[in-house]
Each structure stands twice: as structure tokens, then as C-alpha cells.
Amino acid sequence: MASHDNNNGRLYPGEVLDTIGGFPTIYHYAPAHLEDESSNPLIVLIPGAVHLARIFYGGHEGSRQEDFLVYWLNKLGFGVLSLSYPLETSPSLMPATGSSFNIADWGHQAALTTQLIMDHHSLPNRSVILASWSMGGRVIVQFNIACKKLNIRVEQFISLAATPGISGIRSTGSKMDCTPAGYFGIFQRVEAFCRQLNAVDEANHGRKVIPRELYLREYIGATPINLIGLGLKYNGKDTFIKSDTTHEEDSLIFDIENIPFISALYPTSPLDSGHALTDKATWGFLLTYQLESMIPNGHLKHAEGTLMWEKLRELFDEAPSRMSRAMTGNHFFFVGEKGARETADRLMTLLREGTALRAELTSILSKGEAD
């Protein structure tokens, strides 16, 4: 049963604690500012490891709405649903019952919550834009598959310095902390996150966007081990053991036909060098195979020497650059008024570019049929 508060940690305004898909979640829905703009697709935001979805909308004591992405997306006419997967926090916000929560569960829960919001608010558009941050990139295929079963269309995915569901491409450090409830506590990375948030403060004239003590107490928690991509699971007692399911089998990242249309925003700071140096290529790799899957079987049988073939090659060469944009900043480039506003604007740019690129592909292929 949904709750707007609990007996331990404090829920922020607009947050709802619920059990959906058999696991706890906290969701936050912010409708579009203007009623006549509710026909736009719903934007669904999914956070990465350690973090609650609060990183997208704020709400701590003394916070400013303008420092968070949801505010600017609302101003642009989009309703936004921010989804926190099961986290073990201190003080407790959700029941710590999600140690077995995997990526398939994640996609299922996120899709069910999306359906819940669409139905409860009678949203006329059954389409969504998915934007995932960091580890949230691992859920995109399972989310899309679950949405299809609910007659919800994922129009486009936008990576916010996100990681796809491929084993071993992101280090989590050498220390393996198993909490008493069986969650993975990657708290050795928290200091790196705090340094990057300090840089966000500096970019916003030295103003504390999320004070350190509030960040540690109200924004982060331990993560279900199955989401991390290490091929491990909780043994039900006191440690992690090798999982019977590989990370790729859980994430289904190479199920190309079920990946939503890909686009990416990536950071520029060496404080987040892994994403700054690789995201364009990583997501561009998957986008290229995705575009290839859109070409009907046998369509290129007589393409040799045709204008259609040359235009198709040109489109494929350009696509990774067209569908990605660099964002000044680090892993938290979308936090703070300047970054949040610019991120919202770039999201709109990528949505327009995605529509244009797909239309161009359709046009090229249709002209090839005519030839």
C-alpha cells in the first residue's frame, strides 16, 4: 500500500513509498506545468548506484528547485517520473527486502510504476522518454521489454553518463561490503562523489547545492548486488557468491531489437574520466547496431553503387556524433542550476535530433525501394 511518509527516514514532498512488482520503491511524479502540455511523452528518470532518485528533484531542507533537472523539464512542458529502486539507507526509508532484486525486476518495477502514474493521472500519451544516470543504463532493455507488455512505447533513451549492462566496464573498487540485509555497500566511492559535488558548488558561485551531511544522510544508500554487473548474488546469509546468471543475461543489453533508440549526454571533466572518454563510443557502438537492425532483411541486396547506399553509409558514420552531446561538468553535470538547465535544453536537442535521424533513415530506405 502506498505511503506518503514512514516511521524512520523522512520522505520529501511529493514522494510516495510503495511496494510495486514485489519490491519497495519510492517514486516522485511532477506533472507538466501547463495542463495542455500533458500530451507530451512522460519523461522517466532512473538513478545509478548508491543514489536515490532525489538527485533529480532535490527536496532537502534549504534546497532550491532550480538546482535540479525535474524543475527545468517541467518548465519545458514535460511531466517527469523519478524512480528510486530498493536501497538500504540510514536512516531507513524503504524496507531492506531487496537483496535479490535484479535487473529484470528493476525493469518490471519501473514499467509498472510508469503505468500506475499514467493511469492515475489519465495521461493521454502512452509514450515515454527514458533518461538513466550512471548504473541506471543497465536497465534500459528490461524496461523497454516490460513497457511493451503494458502497451507503453519508449520513444527514446537518453544516457546521462550512463553505463550499459556489460560486465566489467566500470570498476566498483576492491572492497566488497555486504550489509546485514545483503545489499552491496560501495561506500568507498562516496568520497569521489563528494569531490564532484564540491565541483558542482564551485560552478554555481560557491553555493552549496547539496550539503555534504545531507547528501550522506538523505541521498545515498546500499545497492542490490545484482544491479552492479559483477556476476555476484547474495547468499542469503552474510556474503556474496557467484551468480548462476551472467550480467548480460540479466540486462539483455545485446538484445538489439529491444534497445530503445539511443542518445547520450556525457561529461567533460577528468573527475569522471571513464564516462568522459568512453560514453560517446560505448553508446555509439550500440546505436550503430540498433540502426542496422532497422533495415529490412534483403533490402540491401542490390544496393551496390546506388545513391541510397552512399547516403546510408553517411548516415551511419554521422549517427554517433549526432546522437550525443558533451556536457561541461563531471558525473553530476545535471545538478546545480546551470547544469540542470543546460541538461534539460540538451535533452530537447537530442529528442529533436532523434526524430530527424529516424526520419532520414526511413526516407533513405524508402527511396531505395523506389529505385
N, C-alpha and C positions, 0 to 999 in steps of 0.2 A: 504494500500500500504506500502511495506517495506521501512524503512528509516535507514540510517546509522548514523544519528545524529538527534537532535531535538533542540527546541528553549530554553530549560530550563537546565536540567541536562546534563552532558557530557557523551556520550556513550564511552565506552572503545574500543580500537582497536578490530575489528572482531565481535563486537556486532551488531545485527540488531533488530530494533524496528518494530513490525508488529502487525496487528490485525488478529488473527487466531482463528477460532471457535467462532467468535463474541466478543472476548475479547482481550485486549492488552497483548503482551508478548515481552520479549527481549530474543533472543536466540544467542548462540555463538557456531559455529562449528569449530573444529580444526581437520583437516584431519590427517591421519596417516603419519608419517614421510617418509615412503617409499611407492611408488605407488603400488608395487607388494604385499603390505600387506593390500590393501584396501578390500580384500576378507574376512577379519576378521569381526565378528559382530560389529556393531556400538555400542559404549557404550553411554547410555543416563544417564545424571546426573540431579537429581531433588533436589533442596534445601528444607530446612524446614521453619518454621515460621519466619517471620521478615526479612529473608535474600534473597537477590538476588543470582542468580547462580554464581556471581562473586567470591563467596567463593571458587569455584572450580578452577578458572583460573586466578584470580587476574587481574592486568592491571592498578592499580592506579599509580600515579606518583612515581617513585622510586622503584616500585615493581620488584621482581625477578621471572622469570618463574619457576625456580627450587623450589620455595616455594609452588607451587600449584599442585594439583593432575593431572590436564589435561596434563601438561608437561610430566610427567612420564608415563602416559598411552599412550601418543603419541609415546614416545621412545620405548615402548613395542610393537608398531605396530598397535595400535588401533586408529581409528577416534573417536572423542568424541563430543557429542552434549550436551551442558549445557542449561537448560531451566529455565527461570525466569517466574513464574506465575504473575498475576497482583498484583503489590504492589503500595501503595501510598507513595512516597518518597518526601523528601525535601532536595535539590531542586528536582523538578518533573522530572521523567524520562519517565513515561507512563501516558496516560490519566487516571484519577482516576474514571474509569467507571465500576469497577469490584466488587462492593459491594455485588452483588448477586451471584458471582462466587462460584460454589460448586464443590464437588469432581468429580462428573460426568463430569462437564465442564472441570475440570483440566485434567482428563484422556483423554478426547476428544481432547483438545487443544494440549497436549503433543504428542499424537499419530499423529495428523495432521502435526505437525511441524516435527516430525520424518520422515513422508512420504515425506514432502517437501524437506528435506535435501537429502534423498535417491534418489529422482527423479532428483533433480537439479544437484547432483554430480554423477549421474549414478552409484550408489554403487551396485556392483554385488550381495552382500549378503543382503537378506531381513530379517535378524535376528538382534536382539539387545540384549544387556545386560543392564538391568536397575539397577542403583545404586541410592538409595534415602537416603537423610540425614534427621534425626530428623522427623519433621512433614511430610516430603515427603514420609514416609512409608504408609501414609493413602491413597495414590492414586494408589497403585500397581494393585489392581484388576480392577479398572475402566480403567487404562492404558492398561492392558492386553486385556480386552474386546474390547476396541476401536482399538487396534492393530490388533486383529484377523479379524475385519471387513475390514481392509485395507490390509490384506494378509501379515502382518508383524508378525514374530514369536519372542516372548520374551523367549529367551533360559534360562535365569536365573535372579533372583532378588538378589541383594546384599544389605543388610541393612548396612548403615553407621550410627550407633547409631540411628536407625530409630524407629518410633512408628507406630504400625499398627492402622487401623481405628476402634478402640474400644473406646467407650465413657469412659471418666473419669480416664484413667490410667496415664495421665500426668496432673499435676497441671499447670495452667496458672497464678496463683496468684488471689488475691481477687478483684483487681481493674479492672473495666470494662470501658476502654476508647473507646468511639465511636468518630471517627474523623468526621469532617463536611461532608466528602464524604461517610461515612457509613462503613469505614474499622475499624478493631479491632487493636488498638494500644497497644500491650503488652510490652510497653517500660519499665515497672518495672523490666523486666528480662534482660535488656540491660547491667546493671552493672555486673550481673553474667557472661554474655558473655564476657565482657571486662576483668574480672578477669581471665577467662580461656584463653583468647588470650594472656594475660600477661605471663601465664604459658608456652604457646607455645613459646613466645620470649625467656624465660629462657632456654627452651630445645634446642634453636638454638643459644646458646652462647650469649644471651642477645640482639640479633639483633631484631629490630622492624620489624616484618613480615608485619603487617597491623597497621600502627599508629592509635591511638585512634580517632583522629579528622577525619581522612579519613574513618575509619570504620563507624563512626556515620553518616557521610555525604554521603558516596558513596556505602555502602554495605547493608544498612538495610532500612526497611520501615514498614508501617502498612499493615496488612494481612486481606484478606476477612474472615469474621467471620465464614462462613460455613465450612471452612477448619480446624477449630481449634478442633472440637469434643465436643462442649459444648451443642449441640442441640439448638442453637440460630440462628437467622437471623436478618438482618437489617430491620427496619420497614418502611424504605423509607423516614424517617423524621429526627430523632435525637437520636434513641436508638436501643437497641437490644431486640427482643422478642422471645418467644419460637417458634421453627420451627415446621412445620407440618410434617417434615421428620426427622426420627431419624438418628443419625450419622452412624449407621450400615447399614441403608437402603441406605444411600448415598455412603458410602465407599464399601459396599458389601463384607466386609472382611471375612465373613463366607461362601461366595460362593467358597467353597474349590476347585472345579474343575477349577475355573478361576484364582486362585492364581498362578503366575509364580513360578517356582521352587525356593525354599527359601534357602538363606545362609546369614550369618551375620558377620560383624565386630563390636566389641563392645569395649568401653573404659575401662580403669582400675582405673582412678582417682576418688577419693571421691568428686572432684568438679563436677562430673557428675554421682553421685551415683545411680540415678534412672536407667540409662541405664547400668551402670557397673554391677549392681546387678541383673537386670531382663532380659536384652535383649536375653541372651542365652536361657533362659527358655521360654520367650514370643514367639520368632520366632521358637524355637524348638517345641513348642506346635502346632503351625500351620503347620510346616513341617511334623510332625508325622501324622496328619490327611490328609495332602496332599498325603503323600506316601501311606496311606491306600486307598485313592481314586484311586490309580493307579492299584490296584489289581482287576482283572475282577470279576464280580458277580459270585458266585458259585465256584470260583477257590479253596477255602479252605475247600470245603465240606468234602473231605477225607484226610485232612492234619494231623489229629491226629496221633502222633507217627512217623511222617516222618522226614527225614533229611531236606527236604525243609522247614518244619515248624520251625525247630530249627534254621536254617540259617536265616529265615525271622525274627524271634524274635530277633536274634542277630543284624541283620542289623538295625532294628527299635530302639533297645537300643542304638546303636552307632551313629545313624544319627545326632541327635542334636549337639553332640560334633564334629563330622567330618565336619559338615557344618557351623561351627562357629570358629572364631579366636579372641582372645583378642589382643587389640592394646594398647600399652603403651601411655597414654595420657588421655585427657578429651574429651569433646564434639567436640572439634576441632582437634582431633588426626590426621586428614589428612591434616592439614595446617602446613606450615613450611617445609623446605627441607627434614629433617629427617623423619617426619611423612608422608609427601606426597609420598616420595619414598617407604617407607615401606608399605604404604597402597596400592599402585599400585602393589607391589610384592605379597601382601596377596590376593588381588583381583584375581590375576592369579592363586594362590594356590587354592582358592575356586572354580574357574572355572574348574580346573583340577579335583578337588575332587568331584564336582557335576557331571561331566561326568562319573567318575568312579563309583560313588554310584548308579546312574541310570542304568548303565550297569550291575552292580551286581544284582540289583533288577530284571531286565529283565532276567538275567541268572538264578536266583533262581526260578522265576516263570515258566520259560520255562522247567527247569528240573523237576519241579513238574508236569507239563503236561505229560512229558515223562514217569514219574513213574506211 
